[in-house]
Amino acid sequence: MSKKRRVGIWMYQNGGGDKIEKKIVKKLKERNIEAITGLNLRDAYVKGEHIKCNGVNMDELDLFFSYNAGEQTQYQMYLYKALNNIIPCINNFDSFELTEDKFQTNYLLRNSGIKTPDFRLCHRDDSKHLKKFIKKWRQMVYKPTDGWGGVGLTKIDNEATLDTLLPFLNQMDLRFFYVEKFIDYDKTDFRIDIVDGEFVGCYGRKANGSDWRTNVTSGGSVFLREANEEVVDLAKRAAKITGLEIAGVDIIYDKKKKEYLVLEVNGIPAFATPEQEKMGLDFNNKKIDKIVDLIDKKTTVKK
């Protein structure tokens, strides 16, 4: 008899995440895979060759499924990286770390033939180049490279706004400035969910009122939206290039150039909340099935 497979799970619990987790655990159990939940690496410590968390030797698991966007700390990331060298993790750490950084992600995408908004990266003291960029672009967006949910995004409309912003940013002791050209778009985007290279769902997000940010945490709202073949193909390619097993790809339409652009690639795209499911977003079960298939595949011992 083969050894029973054991996987660890750390998943967000708000917005219906607790119910999603229970469904994943139930479906894994049907495949004779034991799931141990609540393995928050914040509670872990290392003793010799073992990473111990809530009485579990994490390195003896067959896989670790980490799916919690809002509570990642440097300590957790540090242990996540170490663990990924010993056992399979979803998402794999290298791809997750890559997509946590907007510059690194866009730089790789652009060099792999994926269109993104034009961007610049320069040293924090290089205000001369920043001023050149704003003169050329007229409008640009400052983005923290490691931010999420629209936090810290700042639209810069002119050189005076830039002059006002620079002292504030310098006080934050940033090593560099990352800016993107502001794209003339209809204030909506596509969020395309990809699991193991396959399309599982799509919805749209739109900015609120005069705002330009579509992120729900920044006041944007979700609406039903059908994906077309072009955006699905673009999302699949972006997920493959970054190496994410589970990806949420944000895509906007550049009205001036009349083309789709990848805005971001997310390593922990949320499931539809109960409220969104009532609206008609119905991809959760398909996404759960694909994730369970992926865990099953990655923990199956090849004969």
ZALUM-537446 format. One record per residue (C-alpha): residue number from 1; residue in three letters; x, y, z. Coordinates in Angstrom, 3 decimals, always signed. Example, Ala and Ser with C-alpha at 12.3 -4.5 7.8 and 13.67 -1.06 7.14 Angstrom:
BEGIN
<pt nr="1" rest="ALA" x="+12.300" y="-4.500" z="+7.800"/>
<pt nr="2" rest="SER" x="+13.670" y="-1.060" z="+7.140"/>
***
This chain:
BEGIN
<pt nr="1" rest="MET" x="+0.000" y="+0.000" z="+0.000"/>
<pt nr="2" rest="SER" x="+1.376" y="+3.410" z="-0.958"/>
<pt nr="3" rest="LYS" x="+1.997" y="+6.033" z="+1.692"/>
<pt nr="4" rest="LYS" x="-0.887" y="+8.431" z="+2.249"/>
<pt nr="5" rest="ARG" x="-0.070" y="+11.835" z="+0.851"/>
<pt nr="6" rest="ARG" x="-0.113" y="+14.823" z="+3.211"/>
<pt nr="7" rest="VAL" x="-0.296" y="+18.449" z="+2.092"/>
<pt nr="8" rest="GLY" x="-0.164" y="+21.625" z="+4.135"/>
<pt nr="9" rest="ILE" x="-2.467" y="+24.578" z="+3.476"/>
<pt nr="10" rest="TRP" x="-2.339" y="+28.215" z="+4.516"/>
<pt nr="11" rest="MET" x="-5.269" y="+30.027" z="+2.972"/>
<pt nr="12" rest="TYR" x="-6.995" y="+33.336" z="+3.528"/>
<pt nr="13" rest="GLN" x="-10.210" y="+32.993" z="+5.566"/>
<pt nr="14" rest="ASN" x="-12.079" y="+36.215" z="+4.759"/>
<pt nr="15" rest="GLY" x="-14.368" y="+36.788" z="+1.768"/>
<pt nr="16" rest="GLY" x="-15.491" y="+33.178" z="+1.707"/>
<pt nr="17" rest="GLY" x="-11.965" y="+31.761" z="+1.773"/>
<pt nr="18" rest="ASP" x="-12.826" y="+29.521" z="+4.728"/>
<pt nr="19" rest="LYS" x="-15.571" y="+27.796" z="+2.702"/>
<pt nr="20" rest="ILE" x="-13.289" y="+27.450" z="-0.329"/>
<pt nr="21" rest="GLU" x="-10.664" y="+25.814" z="+1.891"/>
<pt nr="22" rest="LYS" x="-13.205" y="+23.290" z="+3.206"/>
<pt nr="23" rest="LYS" x="-14.182" y="+22.338" z="-0.347"/>
<pt nr="24" rest="ILE" x="-10.518" y="+21.847" z="-1.300"/>
<pt nr="25" rest="VAL" x="-9.904" y="+19.703" z="+1.790"/>
<pt nr="26" rest="LYS" x="-13.002" y="+17.583" z="+1.036"/>
<pt nr="27" rest="LYS" x="-12.007" y="+16.990" z="-2.584"/>
<pt nr="28" rest="LEU" x="-8.439" y="+16.114" z="-1.577"/>
<pt nr="29" rest="LYS" x="-9.771" y="+13.625" z="+0.963"/>
<pt nr="30" rest="GLU" x="-11.755" y="+11.947" z="-1.828"/>
<pt nr="31" rest="ARG" x="-8.399" y="+11.291" z="-3.490"/>
<pt nr="32" rest="ASN" x="-6.909" y="+9.931" z="-0.266"/>
<pt nr="33" rest="ILE" x="-4.844" y="+13.069" z="+0.276"/>
<pt nr="34" rest="GLU" x="-4.767" y="+14.415" z="+3.848"/>
<pt nr="35" rest="ALA" x="-4.817" y="+18.215" z="+4.132"/>
<pt nr="36" rest="ILE" x="-3.486" y="+19.979" z="+7.215"/>
<pt nr="37" rest="THR" x="-4.816" y="+23.538" z="+7.373"/>
<pt nr="38" rest="GLY" x="-3.785" y="+26.684" z="+9.220"/>
<pt nr="39" rest="LEU" x="-0.060" y="+26.275" z="+8.589"/>
<pt nr="40" rest="ASN" x="+0.877" y="+29.928" z="+8.889"/>
<pt nr="41" rest="LEU" x="+4.661" y="+30.188" z="+8.646"/>
<pt nr="42" rest="ARG" x="+4.505" y="+33.128" z="+11.036"/>
<pt nr="43" rest="ASP" x="+4.057" y="+30.483" z="+13.743"/>
<pt nr="44" rest="ALA" x="+6.937" y="+28.334" z="+12.484"/>
<pt nr="45" rest="TYR" x="+10.483" y="+27.923" z="+13.740"/>
<pt nr="46" rest="VAL" x="+13.461" y="+25.971" z="+12.474"/>
<pt nr="47" rest="LYS" x="+15.213" y="+23.216" z="+14.393"/>
<pt nr="48" rest="GLY" x="+18.017" y="+21.482" z="+12.545"/>
<pt nr="49" rest="GLU" x="+16.670" y="+20.116" z="+9.279"/>
<pt nr="50" rest="HIS" x="+13.029" y="+20.690" z="+10.208"/>
<pt nr="51" rest="ILE" x="+10.710" y="+23.663" z="+9.761"/>
<pt nr="52" rest="LYS" x="+8.149" y="+23.128" z="+12.510"/>
<pt nr="53" rest="CYS" x="+4.727" y="+24.761" z="+12.410"/>
<pt nr="54" rest="ASN" x="+1.906" y="+23.935" z="+14.810"/>
<pt nr="55" rest="GLY" x="+3.392" y="+20.522" z="+15.548"/>
<pt nr="56" rest="VAL" x="+3.966" y="+19.656" z="+11.882"/>
<pt nr="57" rest="ASN" x="+7.357" y="+19.052" z="+10.269"/>
<pt nr="58" rest="MET" x="+6.685" y="+21.088" z="+7.124"/>
<pt nr="59" rest="ASP" x="+9.598" y="+19.542" z="+5.235"/>
<pt nr="60" rest="GLU" x="+8.024" y="+16.080" z="+5.585"/>
<pt nr="61" rest="LEU" x="+4.843" y="+17.129" z="+3.772"/>
<pt nr="62" rest="ASP" x="+4.324" y="+16.124" z="+0.163"/>
<pt nr="63" rest="LEU" x="+3.359" y="+19.697" z="-0.798"/>
<pt nr="64" rest="PHE" x="+2.645" y="+23.121" z="+0.687"/>
<pt nr="65" rest="PHE" x="-0.221" y="+25.197" z="-0.743"/>
<pt nr="66" rest="SER" x="+0.249" y="+28.846" z="+0.274"/>
<pt nr="67" rest="TYR" x="-2.667" y="+31.114" z="-0.664"/>
<pt nr="68" rest="ASN" x="-2.869" y="+34.189" z="+1.508"/>
<pt nr="69" rest="ALA" x="-2.258" y="+37.579" z="-0.089"/>
<pt nr="70" rest="GLY" x="-2.626" y="+40.013" z="+2.778"/>
<pt nr="71" rest="GLU" x="-0.475" y="+38.504" z="+5.508"/>
<pt nr="72" rest="GLN" x="+2.907" y="+37.811" z="+3.946"/>
<pt nr="73" rest="THR" x="+5.831" y="+38.990" z="+6.084"/>
<pt nr="74" rest="GLN" x="+9.548" y="+38.832" z="+5.368"/>
<pt nr="75" rest="TYR" x="+9.883" y="+35.989" z="+7.877"/>
<pt nr="76" rest="GLN" x="+7.168" y="+33.945" z="+6.190"/>
<pt nr="77" rest="MET" x="+8.675" y="+34.580" z="+2.763"/>
<pt nr="78" rest="TYR" x="+12.097" y="+33.545" z="+4.065"/>
<pt nr="79" rest="LEU" x="+10.781" y="+30.196" z="+5.292"/>
<pt nr="80" rest="TYR" x="+8.617" y="+29.756" z="+2.187"/>
<pt nr="81" rest="LYS" x="+11.767" y="+30.042" z="+0.078"/>
<pt nr="82" rest="ALA" x="+13.636" y="+27.497" z="+2.204"/>
<pt nr="83" rest="LEU" x="+10.721" y="+25.079" z="+2.145"/>
<pt nr="84" rest="ASN" x="+10.385" y="+25.331" z="-1.630"/>
<pt nr="85" rest="ASN" x="+13.913" y="+23.924" z="-1.949"/>
<pt nr="86" rest="ILE" x="+12.820" y="+20.750" z="-0.126"/>
<pt nr="87" rest="ILE" x="+9.208" y="+20.049" z="-1.150"/>
<pt nr="88" rest="PRO" x="+6.881" y="+21.180" z="-3.967"/>
<pt nr="89" rest="CYS" x="+5.037" y="+24.428" z="-3.243"/>
<pt nr="90" rest="ILE" x="+2.081" y="+26.060" z="-4.990"/>
<pt nr="91" rest="ASN" x="+2.776" y="+28.604" z="-6.190"/>
<pt nr="92" rest="ASN" x="+6.448" y="+27.731" z="-6.549"/>
<pt nr="93" rest="PHE" x="+8.438" y="+30.313" z="-4.623"/>
<pt nr="94" rest="ASP" x="+10.604" y="+31.611" z="-7.476"/>
<pt nr="95" rest="SER" x="+7.586" y="+32.543" z="-9.595"/>
<pt nr="96" rest="PHE" x="+5.678" y="+33.913" z="-6.619"/>
<pt nr="97" rest="GLU" x="+8.644" y="+36.097" z="-5.615"/>
<pt nr="98" rest="LEU" x="+9.025" y="+37.301" z="-9.206"/>
<pt nr="99" rest="THR" x="+5.399" y="+38.391" z="-9.537"/>
<pt nr="100" rest="GLU" x="+5.482" y="+40.157" z="-6.192"/>
<pt nr="101" rest="ASP" x="+7.782" y="+42.657" z="-7.926"/>
<pt nr="102" rest="LYS" x="+6.107" y="+44.730" z="-10.662"/>
<pt nr="103" rest="PHE" x="+9.348" y="+45.800" z="-12.336"/>
<pt nr="104" rest="GLN" x="+10.878" y="+42.323" z="-12.461"/>
<pt nr="105" rest="THR" x="+7.621" y="+40.920" z="-13.837"/>
<pt nr="106" rest="ASN" x="+7.137" y="+43.558" z="-16.527"/>
<pt nr="107" rest="TYR" x="+10.803" y="+43.455" z="-17.497"/>
<pt nr="108" rest="LEU" x="+10.560" y="+39.693" z="-18.073"/>
<pt nr="109" rest="LEU" x="+7.234" y="+39.962" z="-19.906"/>
<pt nr="110" rest="ARG" x="+8.488" y="+42.698" z="-22.250"/>
<pt nr="111" rest="ASN" x="+11.617" y="+40.705" z="-23.051"/>
<pt nr="112" rest="SER" x="+9.417" y="+37.688" z="-23.785"/>
<pt nr="113" rest="GLY" x="+7.210" y="+39.475" z="-26.292"/>
<pt nr="114" rest="ILE" x="+4.289" y="+40.411" z="-24.019"/>
<pt nr="115" rest="LYS" x="+3.054" y="+43.993" z="-24.317"/>
<pt nr="116" rest="THR" x="+2.808" y="+45.976" z="-21.077"/>
<pt nr="117" rest="PRO" x="+2.554" y="+49.706" z="-20.324"/>
<pt nr="118" rest="ASP" x="+5.851" y="+51.507" z="-20.976"/>
<pt nr="119" rest="PHE" x="+7.844" y="+51.715" z="-17.752"/>
<pt nr="120" rest="ARG" x="+11.009" y="+53.207" z="-16.353"/>
<pt nr="121" rest="LEU" x="+13.220" y="+52.363" z="-13.397"/>
<pt nr="122" rest="CYS" x="+15.848" y="+54.746" z="-12.111"/>
<pt nr="123" rest="HIS" x="+17.877" y="+55.461" z="-8.997"/>
<pt nr="124" rest="ARG" x="+16.072" y="+57.420" z="-6.290"/>
<pt nr="125" rest="ASP" x="+18.430" y="+60.395" z="-6.739"/>
<pt nr="126" rest="ASP" x="+17.930" y="+60.510" z="-10.508"/>
<pt nr="127" rest="SER" x="+15.147" y="+63.106" z="-10.602"/>
<pt nr="128" rest="LYS" x="+16.552" y="+64.394" z="-13.912"/>
<pt nr="129" rest="HIS" x="+15.375" y="+61.282" z="-15.732"/>
<pt nr="130" rest="LEU" x="+12.022" y="+61.271" z="-13.950"/>
<pt nr="131" rest="LYS" x="+11.409" y="+64.795" z="-15.219"/>
<pt nr="132" rest="LYS" x="+12.317" y="+63.682" z="-18.738"/>
<pt nr="133" rest="PHE" x="+9.771" y="+60.879" z="-18.478"/>
<pt nr="134" rest="ILE" x="+6.910" y="+63.142" z="-17.390"/>
<pt nr="135" rest="LYS" x="+7.677" y="+65.598" z="-20.219"/>
<pt nr="136" rest="LYS" x="+7.575" y="+62.785" z="-22.750"/>
<pt nr="137" rest="TRP" x="+4.542" y="+60.924" z="-21.378"/>
<pt nr="138" rest="ARG" x="+2.537" y="+63.874" z="-19.954"/>
<pt nr="139" rest="GLN" x="+1.060" y="+61.503" z="-17.353"/>
<pt nr="140" rest="MET" x="+2.627" y="+58.619" z="-15.471"/>
<pt nr="141" rest="VAL" x="+1.941" y="+56.428" z="-12.450"/>
<pt nr="142" rest="TYR" x="+4.331" y="+55.846" z="-9.575"/>
<pt nr="143" rest="LYS" x="+4.022" y="+52.255" z="-8.300"/>
<pt nr="144" rest="PRO" x="+5.651" y="+50.578" z="-5.321"/>
<pt nr="145" rest="THR" x="+7.264" y="+47.529" z="-6.917"/>
<pt nr="146" rest="ASP" x="+5.984" y="+45.271" z="-4.145"/>
<pt nr="147" rest="GLY" x="+2.548" y="+46.789" z="-3.521"/>
<pt nr="148" rest="TRP" x="-0.821" y="+45.107" z="-4.051"/>
<pt nr="149" rest="GLY" x="-4.474" y="+46.112" z="-4.144"/>
<pt nr="150" rest="GLY" x="-3.663" y="+49.544" z="-5.561"/>
<pt nr="151" rest="VAL" x="-1.967" y="+50.677" z="-2.345"/>
<pt nr="152" rest="GLY" x="+0.579" y="+53.439" z="-2.948"/>
<pt nr="153" rest="LEU" x="-0.309" y="+54.058" z="-6.597"/>
<pt nr="154" rest="THR" x="+0.125" y="+57.741" z="-7.387"/>
<pt nr="155" rest="LYS" x="-0.804" y="+59.412" z="-10.655"/>
<pt nr="156" rest="ILE" x="+1.619" y="+62.154" z="-11.710"/>
<pt nr="157" rest="ASP" x="+0.052" y="+64.650" z="-14.120"/>
<pt nr="158" rest="ASN" x="+2.847" y="+67.194" z="-14.463"/>
<pt nr="159" rest="GLU" x="+6.306" y="+68.230" z="-13.299"/>
<pt nr="160" rest="ALA" x="+4.873" y="+70.252" z="-10.384"/>
<pt nr="161" rest="THR" x="+3.160" y="+67.136" z="-9.022"/>
<pt nr="162" rest="LEU" x="+6.425" y="+65.251" z="-9.381"/>
<pt nr="163" rest="ASP" x="+8.318" y="+67.963" z="-7.468"/>
<pt nr="164" rest="THR" x="+5.754" y="+67.719" z="-4.663"/>
<pt nr="165" rest="LEU" x="+5.957" y="+63.920" z="-4.560"/>
<pt nr="166" rest="LEU" x="+9.747" y="+63.477" z="-4.628"/>
<pt nr="167" rest="PRO" x="+10.508" y="+64.747" z="-1.081"/>
<pt nr="168" rest="PHE" x="+7.815" y="+62.445" z="+0.321"/>
<pt nr="169" rest="LEU" x="+9.197" y="+59.442" z="-1.536"/>
<pt nr="170" rest="ASN" x="+12.734" y="+60.263" z="-0.441"/>
<pt nr="171" rest="GLN" x="+11.591" y="+60.237" z="+3.186"/>
<pt nr="172" rest="MET" x="+10.479" y="+56.628" z="+2.649"/>
<pt nr="173" rest="ASP" x="+14.115" y="+55.676" z="+1.925"/>
<pt nr="174" rest="LEU" x="+13.290" y="+53.970" z="-1.357"/>
<pt nr="175" rest="ARG" x="+16.185" y="+52.528" z="-3.324"/>
<pt nr="176" rest="PHE" x="+14.652" y="+53.306" z="-6.704"/>
<pt nr="177" rest="PHE" x="+11.656" y="+54.752" z="-8.483"/>
<pt nr="178" rest="TYR" x="+9.439" y="+52.662" z="-10.722"/>
<pt nr="179" rest="VAL" x="+6.973" y="+54.499" z="-12.938"/>
<pt nr="180" rest="GLU" x="+4.654" y="+53.496" z="-15.766"/>
<pt nr="181" rest="LYS" x="+3.187" y="+55.576" z="-18.554"/>
<pt nr="182" rest="PHE" x="-0.453" y="+56.323" z="-17.819"/>
<pt nr="183" rest="ILE" x="-2.573" y="+54.480" z="-20.374"/>
<pt nr="184" rest="ASP" x="-5.675" y="+56.020" z="-21.899"/>
<pt nr="185" rest="TYR" x="-8.196" y="+53.263" z="-21.211"/>
<pt nr="186" rest="ASP" x="-11.886" y="+52.969" z="-20.392"/>
<pt nr="187" rest="LYS" x="-11.281" y="+52.561" z="-16.626"/>
<pt nr="188" rest="THR" x="-12.066" y="+48.856" z="-16.768"/>
<pt nr="189" rest="ASP" x="-9.905" y="+45.756" z="-16.852"/>
<pt nr="190" rest="PHE" x="-10.105" y="+42.014" z="-17.342"/>
<pt nr="191" rest="ARG" x="-9.052" y="+39.704" z="-14.512"/>
<pt nr="192" rest="ILE" x="-8.255" y="+36.339" z="-16.087"/>
<pt nr="193" rest="ASP" x="-7.681" y="+33.348" z="-13.801"/>
<pt nr="194" rest="ILE" x="-5.320" y="+30.641" z="-15.032"/>
<pt nr="195" rest="VAL" x="-4.587" y="+27.336" z="-13.264"/>
<pt nr="196" rest="ASP" x="-1.935" y="+24.953" z="-14.579"/>
<pt nr="197" rest="GLY" x="-1.946" y="+26.679" z="-17.953"/>
<pt nr="198" rest="GLU" x="-5.719" y="+26.505" z="-18.407"/>
<pt nr="199" rest="PHE" x="-8.338" y="+29.251" z="-18.384"/>
<pt nr="200" rest="VAL" x="-10.742" y="+28.946" z="-15.441"/>
<pt nr="201" rest="GLY" x="-12.579" y="+32.264" z="-15.216"/>
<pt nr="202" rest="CYS" x="-12.873" y="+35.928" z="-16.036"/>
<pt nr="203" rest="TYR" x="-14.500" y="+39.003" z="-14.586"/>
<pt nr="204" rest="GLY" x="-14.182" y="+42.720" z="-15.056"/>
<pt nr="205" rest="ARG" x="-13.341" y="+45.515" z="-12.657"/>
<pt nr="206" rest="LYS" x="-14.130" y="+49.183" z="-13.098"/>
<pt nr="207" rest="ALA" x="-12.915" y="+52.332" z="-11.374"/>
<pt nr="208" rest="ASN" x="-15.250" y="+54.311" z="-9.170"/>
<pt nr="209" rest="GLY" x="-16.337" y="+57.764" z="-10.313"/>
<pt nr="210" rest="SER" x="-13.403" y="+60.015" z="-11.186"/>
<pt nr="211" rest="ASP" x="-10.834" y="+57.516" z="-9.889"/>
<pt nr="212" rest="TRP" x="-8.690" y="+55.600" z="-12.376"/>
<pt nr="213" rest="ARG" x="-7.808" y="+52.558" z="-10.244"/>
<pt nr="214" rest="THR" x="-9.853" y="+49.407" z="-10.818"/>
<pt nr="215" rest="ASN" x="-8.642" y="+47.578" z="-7.690"/>
<pt nr="216" rest="VAL" x="-11.555" y="+46.657" z="-5.430"/>
<pt nr="217" rest="THR" x="-9.530" y="+47.644" z="-2.348"/>
<pt nr="218" rest="SER" x="-9.143" y="+51.108" z="-3.898"/>
<pt nr="219" rest="GLY" x="-12.864" y="+51.581" z="-4.503"/>
<pt nr="220" rest="GLY" x="-13.250" y="+49.714" z="-7.786"/>
<pt nr="221" rest="SER" x="-16.092" y="+47.274" z="-8.359"/>
<pt nr="222" rest="VAL" x="-16.501" y="+43.885" z="-9.991"/>
<pt nr="223" rest="PHE" x="-18.816" y="+43.224" z="-12.923"/>
<pt nr="224" rest="LEU" x="-19.608" y="+40.254" z="-15.147"/>
<pt nr="225" rest="ARG" x="-17.420" y="+40.183" z="-18.224"/>
<pt nr="226" rest="GLU" x="-16.874" y="+37.606" z="-20.948"/>
<pt nr="227" rest="ALA" x="-13.308" y="+36.886" z="-21.958"/>
<pt nr="228" rest="ASN" x="-12.390" y="+36.920" z="-25.621"/>
<pt nr="229" rest="GLU" x="-9.847" y="+34.631" z="-27.238"/>
<pt nr="230" rest="GLU" x="-7.194" y="+37.355" z="-27.415"/>
<pt nr="231" rest="VAL" x="-7.168" y="+38.186" z="-23.687"/>
<pt nr="232" rest="VAL" x="-7.273" y="+34.511" z="-22.693"/>
<pt nr="233" rest="ASP" x="-4.287" y="+33.752" z="-24.921"/>
<pt nr="234" rest="LEU" x="-2.426" y="+36.759" z="-23.535"/>
<pt nr="235" rest="ALA" x="-3.124" y="+35.663" z="-19.949"/>
<pt nr="236" rest="LYS" x="-1.991" y="+32.097" z="-20.630"/>
<pt nr="237" rest="ARG" x="+1.254" y="+33.340" z="-22.141"/>
<pt nr="238" rest="ALA" x="+1.917" y="+35.689" z="-19.212"/>
<pt nr="239" rest="ALA" x="+1.278" y="+32.905" z="-16.689"/>
<pt nr="240" rest="LYS" x="+3.591" y="+30.542" z="-18.557"/>
<pt nr="241" rest="ILE" x="+6.389" y="+33.109" z="-18.834"/>
<pt nr="242" rest="THR" x="+6.279" y="+33.934" z="-15.116"/>
<pt nr="243" rest="GLY" x="+6.024" y="+30.235" z="-14.213"/>
<pt nr="244" rest="LEU" x="+3.005" y="+30.583" z="-11.938"/>
<pt nr="245" rest="GLU" x="+0.883" y="+27.476" z="-11.528"/>
<pt nr="246" rest="ILE" x="-2.004" y="+29.707" z="-10.375"/>
<pt nr="247" rest="ALA" x="-2.194" y="+33.206" z="-11.838"/>
<pt nr="248" rest="GLY" x="-4.564" y="+36.130" z="-12.025"/>
<pt nr="249" rest="VAL" x="-3.655" y="+38.285" z="-15.017"/>
<pt nr="250" rest="ASP" x="-4.941" y="+41.874" z="-15.221"/>
<pt nr="251" rest="ILE" x="-5.372" y="+43.172" z="-18.761"/>
<pt nr="252" rest="ILE" x="-6.433" y="+46.599" z="-20.044"/>
<pt nr="253" rest="TYR" x="-7.142" y="+47.969" z="-23.519"/>
<pt nr="254" rest="ASP" x="-4.988" y="+50.833" z="-24.743"/>
<pt nr="255" rest="LYS" x="-7.451" y="+53.064" z="-26.634"/>
<pt nr="256" rest="LYS" x="-4.686" y="+55.007" z="-28.378"/>
<pt nr="257" rest="LYS" x="-2.683" y="+52.039" z="-29.674"/>
<pt nr="258" rest="LYS" x="-5.780" y="+49.824" z="-29.971"/>
<pt nr="259" rest="GLU" x="-4.182" y="+46.842" z="-28.264"/>
<pt nr="260" rest="TYR" x="-4.423" y="+44.825" z="-25.062"/>
<pt nr="261" rest="LEU" x="-1.720" y="+45.222" z="-22.416"/>
<pt nr="262" rest="VAL" x="-0.859" y="+43.074" z="-19.413"/>
<pt nr="263" rest="LEU" x="-1.018" y="+45.367" z="-16.410"/>
<pt nr="264" rest="GLU" x="-0.122" y="+42.893" z="-13.652"/>
<pt nr="265" rest="VAL" x="+0.293" y="+39.185" z="-12.934"/>
<pt nr="266" rest="ASN" x="-0.895" y="+38.102" z="-9.496"/>
<pt nr="267" rest="GLY" x="+0.258" y="+34.972" z="-7.667"/>
<pt nr="268" rest="ILE" x="-2.726" y="+34.799" z="-5.300"/>
<pt nr="269" rest="PRO" x="-5.836" y="+35.737" z="-7.298"/>
<pt nr="270" rest="ALA" x="-8.883" y="+35.641" z="-5.036"/>
<pt nr="271" rest="PHE" x="-11.845" y="+33.374" z="-5.559"/>
<pt nr="272" rest="ALA" x="-15.236" y="+34.976" z="-6.119"/>
<pt nr="273" rest="THR" x="-16.730" y="+36.106" z="-2.813"/>
<pt nr="274" rest="PRO" x="-20.239" y="+34.915" z="-1.807"/>
<pt nr="275" rest="GLU" x="-21.592" y="+38.317" z="-2.877"/>
<pt nr="276" rest="GLN" x="-19.886" y="+38.046" z="-6.261"/>
<pt nr="277" rest="GLU" x="-21.221" y="+34.522" z="-6.721"/>
<pt nr="278" rest="LYS" x="-24.738" y="+35.895" z="-6.235"/>
<pt nr="279" rest="MET" x="-23.947" y="+38.341" z="-9.065"/>
<pt nr="280" rest="GLY" x="-23.259" y="+35.395" z="-11.337"/>
<pt nr="281" rest="LEU" x="-19.502" y="+34.811" z="-11.041"/>
<pt nr="282" rest="ASP" x="-19.467" y="+31.018" z="-11.195"/>
<pt nr="283" rest="PHE" x="-15.842" y="+29.958" z="-11.706"/>
<pt nr="284" rest="ASN" x="-15.061" y="+28.909" z="-8.106"/>
<pt nr="285" rest="ASN" x="-15.891" y="+25.220" z="-8.468"/>
<pt nr="286" rest="LYS" x="-13.905" y="+24.927" z="-11.689"/>
<pt nr="287" rest="LYS" x="-10.953" y="+26.664" z="-10.065"/>
<pt nr="288" rest="ILE" x="-11.144" y="+24.376" z="-7.013"/>
<pt nr="289" rest="ASP" x="-11.211" y="+21.286" z="-9.249"/>
<pt nr="290" rest="LYS" x="-8.193" y="+22.499" z="-11.234"/>
<pt nr="291" rest="ILE" x="-6.229" y="+23.259" z="-8.051"/>
<pt nr="292" rest="VAL" x="-7.048" y="+19.820" z="-6.609"/>
<pt nr="293" rest="ASP" x="-5.961" y="+18.237" z="-9.908"/>
<pt nr="294" rest="LEU" x="-2.728" y="+20.223" z="-9.718"/>
<pt nr="295" rest="ILE" x="-2.013" y="+19.166" z="-6.122"/>
<pt nr="296" rest="ASP" x="-2.799" y="+15.553" z="-7.026"/>
<pt nr="297" rest="LYS" x="-0.448" y="+15.695" z="-10.011"/>
<pt nr="298" rest="LYS" x="+2.406" y="+17.296" z="-8.071"/>
<pt nr="299" rest="THR" x="+2.198" y="+14.800" z="-5.195"/>
<pt nr="300" rest="THR" x="+1.851" y="+11.633" z="-7.288"/>
<pt nr="301" rest="VAL" x="+5.003" y="+9.541" z="-7.156"/>
<pt nr="302" rest="LYS" x="+6.118" y="+8.563" z="-10.647"/>
<pt nr="303" rest="LYS" x="+6.687" y="+4.835" z="-11.044"/>
***
